[in-house]
Amino acid sequence: MRDLLSVLEQRMPEPTARGLVTAVTAAIREGVLPPGTRLPPIRTIATQLGLSPTTVSAAWSLLARSGTIRTEGRRGTTVTDVGAIGTGRYRRALQHTSEFRLDLSTGVPDSRLLPDLRPALRSLTTAGTPSSYLDDPVLPELVDVLADDWPYPAAAFTITDGAMDAIELIARTTMRFGDRVAVEHPGFPPLLDLLDALGVEAVGIPVDEAGLDLPALTAALQSPVAAVVLQPRAQNPTGVSMTEHRAREVAQVLSGSDAVVVEDDSAGAIAHDPAISVGRWLPDRTLHVRSFSKSHGPDLRLAAVSGPSALIAELTARRHLGQGWSSRLLQRILLHLLTDPRTIDQLDHARREYARRRSAAVQRLAEHGIRVAGSDGLNLWVPVDDENAAVVRLASQGVGVAPGAPFAVLPDQQRHVRVTVGLLGTEEQSVIDQIAAACRPGIPSIIR
Ligand SMILES: Cc1ncc(COP(=O)(O)O)c(C=O)c1O
């Protein structure tokens, strides 16, 4: 302990929170504080280094927000294993301990419902090869097609390698270390990991049946918020779609702030609720992202982003420092898929089939006395008595579901598991009875 304190003392340029942050990060970089090192209690450090407990606490909160250290209940505060930074929640949500007969933990679309890519691939030629690395990164014909089917008249569009690529780019461009960003509770684990990795504080806003909870959003805005990230429809994990009324109210609440609105429409064309965007009321600071992963295939790795011209130009410029642009070959495949009548029919079928699967599962759970929220998408957010017991019990029966904890931003009284019922064909629907029994072991099954 003494050694550790002198290590910090030697590296502390000034007796402030910033100084202590500098000392800890320098000691980690030099390998003097290896991952997993347990740090002394705040009071001990304060006394030994001649700082106030408030100063140490401020330094700790900065280090925690950047993911450098972690506070884990009785284990105390430890230096984070950097190799594990950034994907903690994601891995916890999806980690597999066994092979499943039926894996409903994944959130992925049913490959049987994805459109046939062969006609689009056959249509490709070598035309359209860029003449410069600084060419417009988006096919103009694709922008025209997107603009015709967009929830608001957006000023500009770009294309990214999927929704998470867009959100990471947006986060790196619009958010700074220490910023507060409002996010949905429960929310999407990779988004929470991303904010953690950037040292951005995620402020949880509960989601109800109509979207973001307005009083909580209003309260969060009492202090500056750099951005609000929301899923406008088929919210993952709850399946909630924002109503038009709520979207207008959210826009009204936000009009008193200068927060950027980031909308992640990950279900895109497989959602049966209409596309909706706060951009209708706040076009000058809304970035609306639509993924084509669920509708056209996760391996196409494409999403479209709309926003005000200046912000889209900033994203494009930032992207030139990395991958530059999303392949125009893939953009041309997407253009073909979005305009081809057969593909449009296949997508109509997929949308109806996902809606049918979801409502069959919702109805079956209701017969067991289990009510689930939401109306759309691939997932059900199922309340459980004991989350870990439900996950383990289903795993022992060969069924994978995702634990709810990695999706939580706020402390929750009610535990949940996320079940990707979009993967359940008619012949597999009876697994819902097993899920109900695992989620409510105390309640006798009504269905035999
Ligand atoms: C809410 C949400 N955002 C983003 C993604 C990732 O989308 P993409 O494959 O386009 O990166 C998903 C995928 O499940 C998601 O559910």
The ligand as an SDF file (V2000), in Angstrom:
LIG
                    3D

 16 16  0  0  0  0  0  0  0  0999 V2000
  -30.3120   -1.1110  -31.4240 C   0  0  0  0  0  0  0  0  0  0  0  0
  -29.2830   -1.5980  -32.3730 C   0  0  0  0  0  0  0  0  0  0  0  0
  -28.4110   -0.7350  -32.8850 N   0  0  0  0  0  0  0  0  0  0  0  0
  -27.4560   -1.1380  -33.7460 C   0  0  0  0  0  0  0  0  0  0  0  0
  -27.3620   -2.4560  -34.1160 C   0  0  0  0  0  0  0  0  0  0  0  0
  -26.2600   -2.8510  -35.0390 C   0  0  0  0  0  0  0  0  0  0  0  0
  -26.6580   -2.5930  -36.3560 O   0  0  0  0  0  0  0  0  0  0  0  0
  -25.6190   -2.7590  -37.5240 P   0  0  0  0  0  0  0  0  0  0  0  0
  -25.5270   -4.2180  -37.8370 O   0  0  0  0  0  0  0  0  0  0  0  0
  -26.2320   -1.9940  -38.6550 O   0  0  0  0  0  0  0  0  0  0  0  0
  -24.3220   -2.1900  -37.0740 O   0  0  0  0  0  0  0  0  0  0  0  0
  -28.2480   -3.3950  -33.6210 C   0  0  0  0  0  0  0  0  0  0  0  0
  -28.1310   -4.8080  -33.9770 C   0  0  0  0  0  0  0  0  0  0  0  0
  -28.6950   -5.6650  -33.3430 O   0  0  0  0  0  0  0  0  0  0  0  0
  -29.2370   -2.9480  -32.7020 C   0  0  0  0  0  0  0  0  0  0  0  0
  -30.1110   -3.7910  -32.1850 O   0  0  0  0  0  0  0  0  0  0  0  0
  1  2  1  0
  2  3  1  0
  2 15  2  0
  3  4  2  0
  4  5  1  0
  5  6  1  0
  5 12  2  0
  6  7  1  0
  7  8  1  0
  8  9  2  0
  8 10  1  0
  8 11  1  0
 12 13  1  0
 12 15  1  0
 13 14  2  0
 15 16  1  0
M  END
$$$$
